[in-house]
Each structure stands twice: as structure tokens, then as C-alpha cells.
Amino acid sequence: MQKIEMKPGKTIFKAGESADGLYIVGSGSIGIFFPTNKEMTEPDIILKPNAILGEMGVIDTAPRMATAKALTDSVVIFVSQKEFEKKLDDSDMIVRGVMAILSDRLRDLQKRR
């Protein structure tokens, strides 16, 4: 895991990029911008401390669905795909299956927006 400090406006990841890990918001606020939000002036979702972002990409390895940017001075904790997979390997097979199904369903819902 890696602690990353970010200034307002800093892009964490962009829609369409491959997922290399997930992030946990330690402090500040992070904006999530879906591809339909062309102007990207106001985020579709605002994440606060303890929120997790980028999790779907490490569950199903599909490209990022949205763009994430720091809205304020922020600290995020990066958990690499490899670190996540190690934790997942230690979990039950049913838990892994349910996570994959939920991720697929969320992606389908997002595509319908």
C-alpha cells in the first residue's frame, strides 16, 4: 500500500484506463466523473474519507468506468492489483464469485445511464 498526497484538480485515473489498483480516501474529497459528464465541472459523485474507489477494475480487470480527480487537498491510499489479489486469494471462493457478479451488474447499470 502506498500513501499519495494530491492537490485539487489532480487526476487519479481516467475512464478507459486499465485498472492497476484501488484507492481508499484518507482525507479530502474525490470527485467521480462519468463519461456522460462532458464538461467535468461538477462531479457526479463526491467521495469523502474512508470511501473506496477503483474497486471494480481490480475485481473484474475491465477498464476504468469513470474519471477520478481530487477536489480538495487529499490523501489516498493506493492498494495495487497484486496486493488486492493476495487478499482475495485468502478469501472464500463464494465471496470471490459474488464480488464478480456484483461488479458485472454495476457495470451494466452504468452503461444504461
QUIHU-V970329 format. One record per run of one state. SS is the DSSP state (helix for helix, strand for strand, loop for the rest). FROM is the first residue (numbers start at 1). LEN is the number of residues. If there is no record, write none. Layout:
ss,from,len
SS,FROM,LEN
SS,FROM,LEN
This chain:
ss,from,len
loop,1,1
strand,2,5
loop,7,4
strand,11,3
loop,14,7
strand,21,7
loop,28,2
strand,30,5
loop,35,10
strand,45,3
loop,48,4
strand,52,2
loop,54,1
helix,55,6
loop,61,5
strand,66,5
loop,71,3
strand,74,7
helix,81,9
loop,90,3
helix,93,20
loop,113,1
